[in-house]
Amino acid sequence: MAFPKTKEQLVALGYKMQRQSVCRGPKCARMIEWWLTPRGKNMPLDPDTCQPHWTTCPDMESFRRANEVPERGKK
């Protein structure tokens, strides 16, 4: 299933908009929206494109969790 493309689709699937803030990434500093997923997790979204911010942030590597399993072939 593809990720929803509109805020209306997100709401229909049970996502809830929580707040807006600015990305803390030193190269980014773009406005983001924080949404609560149906599973209770916080997720940053780009307000204009409704995409998860980690897919567009130039600083995404700096936000990786230490316990995340790297993608196959990457360390």
C-alpha positions, 0 to 999 in steps of 0.5 A, a space after each residue: 500500500 502506498 503512503 497517503 498523498 494528502 492530509 485528508 487521506 492521512 486523517 481518514 486512515 487515523 493519523 492526527 496532526 499534532 504540531 508544527 516545528 522546524 527541523 533541527 538538522 543543520 543543513 535543513 531547518 525546514 518547517 515540518 508537521 508532526 503527525 501521530 500515526 494510528 500506532 501511536 508513533 510520532 512522524 515528521 511530514 513535509 507540509 507541502 508534499 505530505 511526505 515523511 520528512 526523513 525522505 527529503 531531509 538533507 540531514 536524515 543520516 544524523 537522525 538515525 537511531 543507534 539501534 536501527 538495522 542498516 539496509 542490506 549492503 550498508 554499514 
